[in-house]
Amino acid sequence: MDLAITQPSTRWLVNSLWQRGVHSPRSLRVVFDHWCLELPIMLTLMVLVGAIATGNAAIIKPSELALATAELLERILPKYLDEDCYRIVNGGAEVAQTLLKQRFDHILYTGSQHVAKIVLRAAAEHLTPVTLELGGKSPVFVDNTVNVGVSAKRVAWAKLMNCGQTCIAPDYVLCHADVKEKFIEEVKKYMTQFYGENPKEHEDYGRIINERHFDRLNKLMESQKKNIVHGGKSDRTEKFIEPTVFDDITFSDPIMKEEIFGPLLPIVSVQGADEAIKLINSGEKPLALYVFTGDKRLHERFMKETSSGSLMFNELLIQATVPALPFGGVGHSGMGSYHGNFTLEALSHKKACIIDPRPVPSGCNGNSLPPFSKTKKNITSMLTKVYSKSERRFFYGIKIIIVVALMAVALKLVLA
């Protein structure tokens, strides 16, 4: 596609050349491998819009685990998009492996770390750049300086959205020991307020995506049965798992060894921010980190002393809804970012472009041509020198004096 997004031109005074940055499409082929269980329509179409906007063609591989959505996309998109440019490819692991053998100019993948390594190895064969959004165990730290009720309400809401199956869902809570008991009671209260005494019958409460993930979550729940302080019921026939809270959890427990991706909420007791930061940094870097505190000094500490894809204070999830912010992970939680303008940057190449409006070399350009006389060397040295702030102010003052003098001369000539 013939499409390039350009930045405004600027003029380089040294040699009077026009310069601009041009965002050109990666290529006619970009693949999005979305083995994602969460929000499959949004995650697929959001990036597809960016691909279209940047002039890329795309092969879209929806998640085979969200079968109804995959079939819907395969049926609807060809009605509105040229199949020569945008193709839906459905199927399982075999189809994905076949796709990865092809040469693409960019691969964007949402899913697990295990599959991401397979994607990276395949991309390396062709030196193909990738964007990876991989999730992870996103922690919440609740300090003893906050409104515990508000914090618990927001955590309960974020944890149970889509039945816990969102990549930036709070995975576990590091709660200050002084407020832990109250926090747990408030979380239990709001979970019941949101979905009733019997969430299985509540029309707004979701289900686990498939049996395999139900069995994984049920096994985690059974392994921590003695720690359950709320919930704990399940029904495999409906893939239903009740909102469940665990107390007195340690980092050595099975539930802390993998991303939960479900409605299970472990609570870990800590003595304060120092211990919380130490525990967070002991694991892989999360996709999101949430901090509830009334102490503004902790804002700077968590920003400087932790590493995560995103960091929020006293709120959860909404970072993914702000198009002005990049969305992506770091380390095991991902590579690269997208959303809004960051999608355009991820799916295009920023190409340097310089235009010389004159067909003959200028005096400045001539200084770069041999033979190199002393005068040329002095001029080149002057033009390439990095000037101090005071020197730049001096030259700026000289420039102003010259401009004023020229204006005075011009005005005198006009009035003569």
N, C-alpha and C positions, 0 to 999 in steps of 0.2 A: 504494500500500500504506500502511496506517495503522501506521507504525512510527517511533518516535523514540527515540533513545538520549539519556538525560538524565544530567547530572552532578549530584552532591549539591547540594541547595539551601543557600544561605548567606544570612544576614540582614545587611542593610546598616543599621548603627546610625543613620545620619543621619536616615533617614525611615522606619525599621522596615519596609521593603519586602523581600519574599522575592525572591531572584534566583537564576537557574540558567542554565546553558548547555544548549541542546537541539540535538542533532545530528539534523536532519531529512533525509530522502532528497533527493537532487538532483532526482529526478523519476521518472516512470514509464518514462522511456526513457534508457538509457545505452548507448553503443556502445563496444565494444572492438575496435579494428582491429589484429589481430595478424598483420602480415605478417612473422612471425618464423620463422627456420629452426631455432632451437634449442629443445629442450624444449617443443614446442607444447602438449602436454597440461597440463603444470604451469603454464606462463605464462597459459594461457587459464582453466583452472579455478580457479587461485589467486585471480584477480581476480573471477571469477564468484561465488565463495563470499563475497567481501567485498561484492559488489553485493546478494546475497540477504540478508546479515546487516544491511545498512543499509536494506533495504526498497525497493531499486530494482528496476525491470524492466530487462532488458538485451537488446540485439541483439549477438550474438557473431559476428564475422567472423574465422574461422580463416585461417591462412596457406594460400594456394593452392599454395605450394611444398611444403608438407607434406601432400600430397593424401590419403594413407591416414589420417592423424590427423583431417583435416577431415571425411572421410566417416564415420569412426568416431563423432565427436562429433555429427554430423547424425543418425546412426542411433540413438545411445544416449540422448542428453539428453532428447528428447521423451518417452521412456518414464517419466521420473522428474520432469520439470519441466513446469509449465503453459506451453504454447506461446503463450498470450495474454500471458505475462509474460516468457518467455525464449525467444528465437528464434535458431536457428543460420542464418546466411546464408553460403552458399559461393559462390565464383566468383572471377574475376580482377579486373583493374584496373577494368573497366567497372562491375562490381557495387559495388566500393569507391567509385567516383566518384558513383554514384547514391545510395549511402548518405550520402555526405558532403554532398549537397545538402539532406538532411533536417535538421530542427531537433532537436538533442539537447541534453541538459542537462549532459552530460560526455562527453568522448571520451578513451579511454585507448589509446595506440598504442605498439607495440613494433616497431622496424624502423630504416630508414636515415634519415639527415638529409635526403636529397632528398625522400622521401615525406613526412617530418614537416613540411616547409615547405608541401606541398600540403594536409595536414591542418590546419595552422595557418591558412592562408588561408581554407579552407572554414569553420573554426570561427569566424573573425573576423566572418563575415557575420551570425552570430546571437549574437555575444559569448559563445560557448560555452567554458567552461573546459576545459583539456586537461591530461593527464598524458602525458609523452613519455619513453620509455626508448629511447635511441638508440645506445648502445655507444660506439665510438671506439677509439683506440689507447691501451690501458692499459699503462703502462710498469712495469718492474721495475728497481729500483736495488739492486745487490749491492755492498756495502761490503767493504773488506779486513779487517773486524774480525769476520766471521762464520765459522761452520762451513760451508765451501764445499760439502762433500758434502751436508749437510742442505738447504741452499739450492737446490742443483742438483736434488736429488730432488723437492723440492716444486714447483719451476718446471716440470720435465719432466712431472710428474703433471698439473698444472693446464693446461699448454699442450695436452696431448694428450687431455684429457677431451672426449668427443664429437667427437674428431678436430679439436680447435681451434675448434669452432663453438659457442662460448658468448660472450655479450656481455661478460663480465667476465674472459675469458681473458687471461693475460699476452700482450701483443702483441709486445713487444720487450724486450731486457735492456740496461740501462746498467750495465756491469760495470767495477769498478775495475781498472785496468790491472795492478795487482800480483797479482790472483788470476784474471785472465781466462782464461789458458791452462788452469789447473786446473779452473775452472768449466766450460769447454767440454768437457773430457775427462769430467768427472763427469756432465754432462747427457747426453752420448752414451752413457755407461755405463748410466744409468738408463732412457733410452729403449729401449735394447736389452734391459735386464732386464725392463721392463714388457711389451714386445710382441715380443721375440725377434729373431733375425737376419733373419727374413722376416716383417715385420708384415702383409704382404698375406694371409698364411695364418693369422694369429692371430685367434681367434674374438672377442676383446675389442676389436679395433681397428676403428674405424668407417670410414665412407665419406663423401665430400662429397655434399651434399644433391641437387645436380643438375648437368647438364652445363655450364650457364652459369657456375656458380661454380667448377666444376672448371677450365674454360678460363681463368677470371680468375686463379686461383691458379697454374696451370701457366705462364701468361705471366709472372707475377711471379717464379716460380722460374727460368724460363729467362733472365730479364733479369739475374739475379744468379748465374748459373751458376758464374762464376769465384770466388765467395765461399763456395760450398758446402763444408762440412767434414764433413758427415754427411748421409746420405740422398740425396735427389734423384730417386728413381725415381717413375714415375707410370704409370697405366693408365686411359685414358679409358673403355674398355668397362666397367670396374668402378667408375669414379669414385674410384679409389684414388690417394692421394698419400702417399708415405712420410714419416715424421717427418724433417724436414730442418732442419739448423742452418747458419746463415750467420755468417761471421766478417768482421771489418774492414768493417763496414757504416757508412755515414755518413748523415746526415739528408737528403742530396741524392739518395740512391739511390731508385729507383722503389718498392721494397718499403716505404719509410718514408713514402710519400705517401698511403696509404689504410689503413683497418682491414684487417688480414689475414684474420681469421675462418677460419683453417685451420691445419694442422700445420706451419707454417713459423716458425722462431724466429731472428730477426736478433739478433746480439750487437754492441753499440756500446761501444767502449772509452772510459772517462772517467778522469780523474785524481782524482776525489773527489766529495763531496756538492755542492760549489759548482757544478761543471760540470754535474752531473746535474740539479740544480734549475733551472739556466739553460736546459738543453735541454728539460726538461719544460714549463717556462713559455713556451717559444718556440712551442709548438703549441697546438692546441685543448685545452680542459679534458677530461680523460679520465673515463670512468665509474668506473674504479678505478685506484688507484696502490698499488703494492706495494714495500715497502722492507725489505731484509734488512741488518740492522746490529746489531752488539753495542754500539754507542755510544748510550746512552740520550739523550745531548744532541741527537742527530739527530732523535729523536721530535718534540721541540718545534719544531725547524726546519722539518721537512716539514709539520707541522700548520699552521704559521703562514705559510710561504713558498710553498706550493703550493695549488692548488685542484683538487678532484676530487670525483666523486660519493661515493666511499668511499676510505678510506686504511687499509691494513693493514701491520703490522710483523711480519716473519718468518713470515708465513702467507699463503695465497692462497685465494680463492673462498668461504671459509666465511661471509663477511659476508652472503651471500645466503640463508643457512640460519638466520639469527638473527632471529626474528620481532619481537624487541624493538627492532631497528634499522631505520631507514628505508632503503629501497632506491630509488635514483634518481640521475640525473645532474645536471650543471650545465653551462650553456652549450650547446655542440654535442653534449654527451653526454646531454642530457635536460632535462626540466622537471617539477618536482614529484616526489613519492615515494609509495611504497606498501609493502606487506608488513605483516602483523599489524595492529595498531591503526592504523597509518598508512594502510592501505587504507580503513578505516572513515572516517577523517578526510578522505581524498581524495574519497570518493564520497558525502559528506554535507555539508550546510551547517550550520555551527554558529550557531544562531539564539539571540540574546539574549532572555530571557524574564523579566519582572518581574511580581510579583503583589502588589497592595496589599490586605491582609486587611481593611482598614476601608473602609466606604462613604463616610466623610466625611474631609476633609483634616485631617491632623495639624497641630500647631503648626509643625513644621519645613516642611511643604509650604506652609503659609500664608505663610511668609516670601518665597516666590517670587511672590506675587500682589501687584499694585499696589493702593493707592499704596505707595511704598517709603519708609518712615520711616527715621530715623536708627537706631532700634533694630533694625529689620529688616536694614538694611545691616550693622550691627555683628555681628548673629547670623550672617548669611550669610557674612561675611568670616571669622568664627571657624570656621565649619563647613567652609569650602572651603580654608582655609589649609593649606599644606604645612609641617608642623612638623618641626623639626630633631630629631635623635636624642635630645638632652638634654631637649628639651621633651616628647617622647613619653614618656621615662622619668619626667618630673615628673608628667604626667597619669596615667600608670599607677600611680605611687605614691599619688596622691590617690584613685584608684579603689580601691586596696587598703585605704586607711585608711577610706574610706566603707563598704566591704563589711564590714570588721572591726567598725566601730562599729555597723552595723545588726545584725550577728550578736550583738554583746554586748547590745544593747537587747532583741533577741528572746529571748535566753537569760535575761535578767533578768526579763522578763515571764512566761516559762514557770515560773521558779523562785519568783516572788512568790506 
